[in-house]
Amino acid sequence: MAKKVLLIIPPERFNEDELFQPKSALENANMEVTVASTTTGTIVGDNNGTIHIDVTLNDLDLKSFDAVSVIGGSGTNDFLWNNESVQELLKEAYSQKRLIAGICAGAVTVAETGLLQGRNATCYPVDVQKEKLKEFGVTYIGEHVIAHEDIITGDGPDGAKAFGEALVANLTK
């Protein structure tokens, strides 16, 4: 049976590389990918790329997914940081032994859950994100990907390919 992965994007201004490169890697590994947000319709990315969203986060059954990942972009800071619904969804998925991941600002969204406290992670190398990790007890490491057995973080567009590969490697072992 094919593995199923949920990619969460903000309702506007997602990062195209951080979404489409991991999505491609997962699909090339014959995994089923669902992209969802807090709203449906066409969502425009930071660089004017688009994706159509048919399902909101509230409409999903987490039990059907093997992994949940939060994608970055400038909209992630505005819409997914401090979002209690997203934090609860991530904690619930984690409690169900699902792989959790976040890239760029999405790594901060994961850190906000407390699941990364006392652990190493990466994010986009800007002070606001690095400080947010520190605020939640996470040690910032300046690498493209930090992969634990249960949580993977990626740094941003430059590491998006490696982030996708890490997701595939974890889900196919």
Residue pairs with C-beta under 8 A, 6 or more apart in sequence:
2 30
2 31
2 32
3 31
3 32
3 66
3 67
3 171
3 172
4 31
4 32
4 33
4 34
4 64
4 65
4 66
4 67
5 26
5 31
5 32
5 33
5 34
5 65
5 66
5 67
5 68
5 69
5 167
5 171
6 34
6 36
6 60
6 62
6 65
6 67
6 68
6 69
7 19
7 22
7 23
7 33
7 34
7 35
7 36
7 69
7 71
8 35
8 36
8 37
8 57
8 68
8 69
8 70
8 71
8 80
8 86
8 89
8 106
9 19
9 35
9 36
9 37
9 43
9 51
9 53
9 71
9 73
9 75
9 76
10 37
10 38
10 43
10 71
10 73
10 75
10 76
10 78
10 79
10 80
11 37
11 38
11 39
11 43
11 75
11 79
12 43
12 44
12 75
12 79
13 44
13 45
13 46
13 73
13 74
13 75
13 76
13 78
14 43
14 45
14 46
14 51
14 71
14 72
14 73
14 75
14 76
15 45
15 46
15 47
15 71
15 72
15 73
15 74
15 104
15 156
15 157
15 160
16 45
16 46
16 47
16 49
17 157
17 160
18 71
18 72
18 73
18 103
18 104
18 106
18 154
18 156
18 157
18 160
18 163
19 35
19 45
19 51
19 71
19 73
20 49
21 160
21 161
21 163
21 164
22 69
22 71
22 103
22 160
22 163
22 164
22 167
23 33
23 35
23 164
24 164
25 161
25 164
25 165
25 167
25 168
26 33
26 164
26 167
26 168
26 171
27 33
29 168
29 171
29 172
31 168
31 171
34 55
34 60
34 65
35 51
35 53
36 53
36 55
36 56
36 57
36 59
36 60
37 43
37 53
37 56
37 57
38 56
38 57
38 79
38 83
38 85
38 86
39 53
39 56
40 53
40 54
40 55
40 56
41 52
41 53
42 50
42 51
42 52
42 53
43 50
43 51
43 52
43 53
44 50
45 51
45 73
46 73
46 74
46 75
57 85
57 86
57 89
58 85
62 68
62 89
62 92
62 93
62 96
62 98
63 96
65 93
65 98
66 98
66 99
66 171
67 98
67 99
67 100
67 101
67 167
67 170
67 171
68 89
68 90
68 93
68 98
68 99
68 100
68 101
69 100
69 101
69 102
69 103
69 106
69 152
69 167
70 76
70 80
70 86
70 90
70 101
70 102
70 103
70 106
70 107
70 109
70 110
71 103
71 104
71 106
72 102
72 103
72 104
72 105
72 106
72 107
72 124
72 156
73 104
73 105
74 105
76 104
76 105
76 106
76 108
76 109
77 105
77 108
77 128
80 86
80 105
80 106
80 109
81 105
81 108
81 109
81 112
81 132
82 112
83 109
86 109
87 109
87 112
87 113
90 100
90 109
90 110
90 113
90 115
91 113
91 115
93 100
94 100
94 113
94 115
94 150
94 151
97 150
99 150
99 151
99 152
99 167
99 170
99 171
100 110
100 115
100 150
100 151
100 152
101 110
101 151
101 152
101 153
101 154
101 163
101 167
102 108
102 109
102 110
102 111
102 123
102 152
102 153
102 154
103 153
103 154
103 155
103 156
103 159
103 160
103 163
104 123
104 124
104 129
104 154
104 155
104 156
104 157
105 123
105 124
105 129
107 121
107 122
107 123
107 129
107 133
107 153
107 154
107 155
108 123
108 129
108 132
108 133
110 116
110 121
110 151
110 153
111 121
111 123
111 132
111 133
111 136
111 138
112 132
112 136
114 136
114 137
115 151
116 133
116 136
116 137
116 138
116 151
116 153
117 136
117 137
117 138
118 137
118 138
119 138
119 139
119 148
119 151
120 138
120 139
120 140
120 141
120 146
121 133
121 138
121 139
121 140
121 141
121 146
121 151
121 153
122 140
122 141
122 142
122 143
122 144
122 145
122 146
122 153
122 154
122 155
122 159
123 129
123 130
123 132
123 133
123 140
123 153
123 155
123 156
124 155
124 156
125 142
125 155
125 156
130 140
133 139
133 140
134 140
142 155
143 155
143 159
144 154
144 155
144 158
144 159
144 162
144 163
145 152
145 153
145 154
145 155
145 159
145 162
145 163
145 166
146 152
146 153
147 166
147 169
147 170
149 170
152 163
152 166
152 167
152 170
154 160
154 162
154 163
154 166
